[in-house]
């Protein structure tokens, strides 16, 4: 099976070929072969109508594959049906030939980044309020209260995207188009 995609209008189209033992990436006339046994993690994610698969390969390489491509005039083109088939075939090959860890949802790093940003924003808001003398309470107490409130908001918004592990034979359907 082969699948061609572009992650953004400025990207060069990439074609991935799946054969019995290897995943081959073709781009700009170059070809890179990755044995399935070298794929150590598969992560499925989605945001609105954009679905993506992140493959972590031994040596630190990460391959991001989406359900999109772009036309010559830079308009996005949805190819969800082919992407869904590609993901299923990829999982079929990986289940016996790889020791990969399978997860769905946003990465812990992304959620952690939001948490750190919330803490920093809490400090900025609190000390700005203290500077302008509109703070009603101690700025450190205010930071703690704002951090807890923002943490609750972040958790509420990202609970459905919290990383979950799955088996390659049981792909979570909410992460397929």
C-alpha positions as a printed Julia matrix, in Angstrom:
177×3 Matrix{Float64}:
   0.0    0.0    0.0
   1.14   3.56  -0.58
  -0.12   6.84   0.86
   0.81  10.39  -0.23
   0.31  13.41   2.01
   1.5   16.94   2.83
   1.42  18.33   6.37
   1.38  21.96   5.2
   1.26  23.84   1.88
   4.99  24.55   2.1
   5.92  20.89   2.65
   7.07  18.68  -0.15
   4.6   15.82  -0.74
   5.72  12.54   0.84
   4.72   9.06  -0.18
   4.84   6.19   2.28
   4.99   2.65   1.0
   4.13  -0.23   3.3
   5.49  -3.62   2.36
   5.95  -6.87   4.26
   8.83  -5.75   6.52
   9.52  -2.04   5.88
   8.01   1.4    5.79
   9.54   3.43   2.94
   9.31   7.22   2.74
   9.77   8.87  -0.67
  10.2   12.61  -0.9
  11.89  14.82  -3.5
  13.4   11.85  -5.28
  14.97  10.47  -2.1
  13.95   7.26  -0.42
  14.36   6.28   3.23
  13.58   2.78   4.47
  12.58   2.09   8.08
  12.16  -1.53   9.19
   8.98  -2.01  11.24
  11.15  -3.37  14.05
  12.74   0.1   14.43
   9.4    1.85  15.1
   9.19   2.28  18.87
   6.04   4.38  19.32
   2.82   5.1   17.45
   0.68   8.01  18.59
  -2.68   8.92  17.12
  -4.01  12.45  17.6
  -6.71  14.68  16.19
  -7.84  18.28  16.24
 -11.14  19.17  14.65
 -10.91  17.64  11.15
  -7.15  17.06  11.13
  -6.0   13.59  12.09
  -2.37  12.66  12.51
  -0.16   9.72  13.28
   3.24  10.25  14.87
   5.76   7.46  14.45
   8.83   7.51  16.7
  11.7    5.62  15.14
  14.85   4.42  16.88
  17.5    7.11  16.69
  15.12   9.94  17.55
  13.41  10.44  14.18
   9.71  11.33  14.33
   7.52  10.96  11.27
   4.25  12.95  11.29
   1.58  11.71   8.9
  -1.73  13.56   8.44
  -4.97  13.01   6.57
  -4.3   16.06   4.41
  -2.61  17.08   1.26
  -2.68  20.38  -0.59
  -3.68  21.26  -4.13
  -1.44  23.23  -6.49
  -3.16  26.45  -5.37
  -2.4   25.65  -1.68
  -5.93  24.62  -0.67
  -6.2   21.76   1.85
  -7.58  18.54   0.5
  -9.07  15.96   2.87
  -8.16  12.35   2.16
  -9.68  10.77   5.24
 -10.81   7.51   3.65
  -7.33   6.65   2.33
  -5.68   7.84   5.57
  -7.95   5.61   7.66
  -7.08   2.6    5.49
  -3.38   3.48   5.7
  -3.46   3.63   9.53
  -5.21   0.25   9.74
  -2.74  -1.4    7.35
   0.2    0.15   9.22
  -1.1   -1.25  12.53
  -1.6   -4.65  10.9
   2.07  -4.73   9.87
   3.36  -3.39  13.18
   1.44  -5.71  15.51
   3.75  -8.68  14.85
   6.9   -6.97  13.59
   7.42  -4.18  16.13
   7.61  -3.72  19.86
   6.05  -0.26  19.55
   4.02   1.39  22.29
   0.63   2.58  21.03
  -1.08   5.68  22.44
  -3.85   8.01  21.41
  -4.46  11.62  22.38
  -2.22  14.62  22.86
   1.3   14.08  24.09
   2.1   14.6   27.75
   4.62  17.24  26.66
   1.89  19.28  24.96
  -0.4   19.12  28.0
   2.55  19.9   30.3
   3.4   22.92  28.15
  -0.13  24.23  28.62
   0.21  23.74  32.38
   3.52  25.64  32.5
   2.02  28.43  30.4
  -0.92  28.62  32.84
   1.43  28.95  35.81
   3.44  31.69  34.07
   0.25  33.51  33.11
  -0.92  33.3   36.73
   2.28  34.98  37.88
   1.98  37.71  35.24
  -1.65  38.43  36.09
  -1.04  38.44  39.84
   2.02  40.64  39.85
   0.57  42.98  37.25
  -2.5   43.39  39.48
  -0.19  44.01  42.46
   1.82  46.57  40.47
  -1.33  48.48  39.48
  -2.58  48.15  43.07
  -5.81  46.43  42.09
  -5.02  43.16  43.83
  -7.32  42.39  46.76
  -5.16  39.66  48.27
  -1.53  38.68  48.64
  -0.05  38.09  45.12
   1.31  34.66  46.08
  -2.13  33.53  47.25
  -3.58  34.96  44.06
  -1.01  33.01  41.99
  -2.0   29.8   43.78
  -5.72  30.43  43.22
  -5.26  31.33  39.53
  -2.98  28.33  38.97
  -5.57  25.96  40.44
  -8.36  27.57  38.4
  -6.35  27.42  35.15
  -5.32  23.85  35.94
  -8.97  22.86  36.27
  -9.77  24.57  32.96
  -6.86  22.88  31.19
  -7.8   19.48  32.61
 -11.44  19.96  31.59
 -10.54  20.97  28.04
  -7.92  18.25  27.55
  -9.49  15.3   29.41
 -10.71  13.77  26.14
  -7.21  14.14  24.66
  -5.3   12.73  27.64
  -2.92  10.04  26.34
  -4.32   6.52  26.52
  -2.63   3.27  25.55
  -4.29   0.84  23.16
  -3.54  -2.41  21.36
  -2.75  -2.38  17.61
  -5.7   -4.68  17.01
  -8.06  -2.26  18.78
  -7.47   1.17  17.24
  -9.58   3.86  18.98
 -12.11   4.91  16.34
 -12.35   8.5   17.58
  -8.79   9.02  16.28
  -9.66   7.83  12.78
 -11.67   9.94  10.34
